[in-house]
Every structure is written in C-alpha cells, then in structure tokens.
Amino acid sequence: MDGRGMKYIARMISRPGLLLLLAACHPGARVTRAETHFDPISGTTLTEEAAAVDVIGLDDVDVCYSVDGGDPGWGDSCAAALSSDRHVGLDCGFHVVNIRWGEADETEQASYLVDSPSCADVEGPVALWQNDELVRSFVAIKDDLQCRMNDCENPGGTGNWNTTCGEGSVNWDVSLNGVHAISVFTYADCRASATIEVHDPADPYWLDDAAVLPLDVELVLNGQLSQDTDFSGNGEEGGTLDITGDFQGRVASFITITDAARGGGWFEAGCLTGPVTGEVCAPAEAMIRYDYPDWICHGDICPKPGDPPLEGVDSDGDGVEDSTDVCPDVVDPYQVDSDGDGVGDACDDAPGFYAIQFQTDGRCLVAESGGTVSSTTSCIPTDPGQQWEVLSLGEHTGFRNLGTGACLSHTDSWIGPWTVSLAACDEADSFQQWDVEAYDQGGAEALWPDRLHAVSDDFCAYTDFTGSVYGTIGNCDLAGSESGRKIGVYAYGDLTGTPIVIP
C-alpha cells in the first residue's frame, strides 16, 4: 500500500491492551533482504583500466562464475573457478556476472559497466534498454490495483482486501508482528494495464526530449510484495514478481517507506521480451536497478543515445546518411545487418538466421558440441549455437545450425529415449524435415504460435525447465506440456518482433 495507511495502523496498535491481542492473532511476515556477495554492488560503473569485482563473504568455499550472463556451472562443468584473490576481472563494456557456490545450491547475479579511458566510444545509434518501461508500467499498475482494493482509502486497522484483475486477483492482508505493521500483497495471474510515455523511435538520437508517445502495456503479475513499518509509518517494501503479458521477465521492489509514504529506494527489472519499438531488453535477462522516484538507471550502467552523424543526405530520415545506410529507403536507426550481406535486417528479404524460442520459460533452442540439442533461458541472438538457417525442403522445412553446420533431426528408436538431435545435413533425410505448424492447444499464443512437427514418426519437439528437448514417436500430444511444445520462430533472433509464418 506504498505506506498509505500505516499511520492509521500505528495509531490503532498504540492503543493499550490491543497490541498483544492482534500480534498473537496475526503473526505476519517481515521483509527480509538477501545478503550481497559482490563489492562493489550490482549496478556500478567501473572506470579502472584493469577493472575487477570482489566476491566477498565466501572466502572458504568454492565459487564458479561467468561474466556473460551464462550458467556459471559447477564441478567439472565450472565455467571459471574463482581464484584465491577472489577477484573477477572485467574488460570494456557491459557484464552480467553470475556466481554459484555451496554445492551448486546457491546463486547470485550482479551487473556492471566497464567504461575506463581506454574503452573506445560507441559510434552511431545505440539500442537502449526497455527494462525501465517495464518498471514504470509495473508501478503504475501496482498503484492502481492497491487504490482499487480499498476505494483509495487508508485502512483503519488490520484486515484483508482484494480485487479481481482479468481472470486473476490480488489480495492485500494487513496484520501485526510485535510493534510492526505487515502488509502482504499476493498477486495471482493478475492481468492489468497501464499507459506510459515512451520516447519516439523516430528520434533515435534523443534530440528532442519532448518526442514521446503513449504506450499501452498489459502485464500479468504473479508473486508477493511485503511492507514492514513501525508505529511512525517508517519501514520498507520488498519482494519479486514474475511478469508475463506484453513483457516477459521479473520485477523486484527495494523501496523505503517514510512517514507512511513511498520514499526512496529502487525497483529492479529484468526481461526477455518487451513491446517497446527500437529498444531491447538488457542482455542475459539482467536485473537492472532504477532509482525511485527519478527512474535513473543506477550506477549509470545503461546505454545512452549515440551522437548524431554529420550533415548529409538521409533519404529515410533515420539519422544515418545514405552513403552508409544499409537500408537507405527504410527507417532503420540501428543498422542491424545480421547476415553481413550489406542489406539491413529491416529491408532484407532473405534473413540470414532465425531464433527458435519455446514458451516454457522463454527458452531458446541451442545446438551444442557432440550433436546434442538443448534449450536455454539465456537467449543470445549473437550466439551461433542459437542461430538457425531455414532450408526449404520441398513442402517441408529444415534447420541448419550456423554454429555447428549440422541440421536439426531426431532419434529413430521405438524404445526411446526420444530426443531432438543434430545430424549431417541431408535434405533427403525425413528425420531432418519439419513442419512449422500452427498450434493453439490450450489457447493461441501470439509470441509462440507454432510447434515443430517432424515428418518422420509423428514426432513433435518440446522442452522442459531443465533445458532438455524431447519428443514422442507416434503421438505429438503424448509427452510434455502445451507450453513446452509452443514455439515462435524469429528472424535475426529478434524476440521483440513478430514470429514469422513458414509455409
């Protein structure tokens, strides 16, 4: 409740004889904060020539780490083992550092920007992050829902309020824990909308701060937020929610409550996909911190608009001169040419590669050494293992992986296990021939409208939360979940775009 009403609760619980009774009936749940094991903290810009981050509080345990947002692994699969000096060295650019320790049971993530004098400046348009739009739309929805639950009135004491939101709900429970008032907000498939302002992508260099457009955002919220305040209405709010809908990701609250109102602190957001034109989610689903109430990116680690080019002929008005524009007749400020053929993605009729994403956990299909295929939540369009060339095989489709050169296939055994695999490309091999067909079991999904159906053996691919990619011979609907079979195929790995339709 953003601290609203804490004064009322404080007045009520200060009445003699009432405190112990209510405390016994409503034990409550205090807000807790996870200990950080990074120094400096996440969201810091490092300016040293030889930048490094210290891992603290874990001196006597083994620690595996990665600096690209990938899985740090464990044991024999450790991506990198922390040395005795407990330093993690970082080079120029943005990094998502993941650590794993305690027999692989515990993990933590932190984000940093290395911007030392030796780092070269980035020229041209810059793809900004849309994590801040996720944070702002979430807070607008959160405030509206909390106002709706009690007619925008402060509660006069302990109690329970709720409201519906789409087919879901949000519940607000106020209780006491000793001399603290505890509010717990529980969101269950809560679907709600907000309208926020976003910068006009037609102004890629942000030359006009007033160039804004309204954006309607619909989110589905799941999880809990808790508030813990004392008699004076001072305390804090914390918790993490899973987000689906127009965004797919997470939002966390770290807000202080001062005099029964939202004070300082910050919100964090990480996303895999989002609806903001011309912007992307921060790499590796990194949780990016935004200080409240100014929505400033903490530590100045977020990308900034580049400098505009010199005056010249710019037929499409996208800020790039015709002489260097990979799409001179199409507005394309980010100049992406994924296949390197000199024709930008925005006007290329023959995309060089595609990403295949499952609905389950937003996992992307990835080819690995040794002929295995799995799925990963670290969807990275620049990873050749996640880049698939679409082959026209008569009435069917083949997928050749650009990282391995092998083609998508599946095992041929009636006794199993039935797995998706890689094989040397052979267009006559029916196990490498697939149909990308519309799949709406359980409801159609705009981002994942299809499924992968192999021509041979009535075999359909699906994934689970472990990253395994399987199928079942003879019955496409027998194994796995509906979300595990639903896929979207995205040109150039642009998961913020519209999945293509393959005939």
Stockholm file with secondary structure:
# STOCKHOLM 1.0

chainA/1-503         MDGRGMKYIARMISRPGLLLLLAACHPGARVTRAETHFDPISGTTLTEEAAAVDVIGLDDVDVCYSVDGGDPGWGDSCAAALSSDRHVGLDCGFHVVNIRWGEADETEQASYLVDSPSCADVEGPVALWQNDELVRSFVAIKDDLQCRMNDCENPGGTGNWNTTCGEGSVNWDVSLNGVHAISVFTYADCRASATIEVHDPADPYWLDDAAVLPLDVELVLNGQLSQDTDFSGNGEEGGTLDITGDFQGRVASFITITDAARGGGWFEAGCLTGPVTGEVCAPAEAMIRYDYPDWICHGDICPKPGDPPLEGVDSDGDGVEDSTDVCPDVVDPYQVDSDGDGVGDACDDAPGFYAIQFQTDGRCLVAESGGTVSSTTSCIPTDPGQQWEVLSLGEHTGFRNLGTGACLSHTDSWIGPWTVSLAACDEADSFQQWDVEAYDQGGAEALWPDRLHAVSDDFCAYTDFTGSVYGTIGNCDLAGSESGRKIGVYAYGDLTGTPIVIP
#=GR chainA/1-503 SS CTTTTHHHHHHHHTSTTTHHHHHHHCCCCCCCCCCCCEESCSSEEECCTTCEEEECSCTTSCEEEESBSSCCCCGGGCSCBCCTTCEEECCSEEEEEEEEETTTTEEEEEEEEECCTTSCCCCSCCCCBCHHHHHHHHHHHHHHHHHHHTTTCCCSSSEEEEEEETTEEEEEEEEEETTEEEEEEEEEEEEEEEEEEEECTTCTTCCCTTCEEEEEEEEEEEEEEEEEECTTSCEEEEEEEEEEESSEEEEEEEEEEETTEEEEEEEEEEEEECCCTTCBCCGGGCCEEEETTTTEEGGGCSCCCCCCCCSCCCTTCSSSCTTTCSSTTSCCTTCCCTTCSSSCGGGCSSCSCEEEEESGGGCEEEECTTSBEEEESCCCTTCGGGCEEEEEETTEEEEEETTTCCEEEECCCTTSCCBEEEECCCTTCGGGCEEEEECCTTSCCSSSCEEEEETTTTEECEECTTCBEECCTTCTTTSSCHHHHCEEEEETTCTTSCCCCCC
#=GC SS_cons         CTTTTHHHHHHHHTSTTTHHHHHHHCCCCCCCCCCCCEESCSSEEECCTTCEEEECSCTTSCEEEESBSSCCCCGGGCSCBCCTTCEEECCSEEEEEEEEETTTTEEEEEEEEECCTTSCCCCSCCCCBCHHHHHHHHHHHHHHHHHHHTTTCCCSSSEEEEEEETTEEEEEEEEEETTEEEEEEEEEEEEEEEEEEEECTTCTTCCCTTCEEEEEEEEEEEEEEEEEECTTSCEEEEEEEEEEESSEEEEEEEEEEETTEEEEEEEEEEEEECCCTTCBCCGGGCCEEEETTTTEEGGGCSCCCCCCCCSCCCTTCSSSCTTTCSSTTSCCTTCCCTTCSSSCGGGCSSCSCEEEEESGGGCEEEECTTSBEEEESCCCTTCGGGCEEEEEETTEEEEEETTTCCEEEECCCTTSCCBEEEECCCTTCGGGCEEEEECCTTSCCSSSCEEEEETTTTEECEECTTCBEECCTTCTTTSSCHHHHCEEEEETTCTTSCCCCCC
//
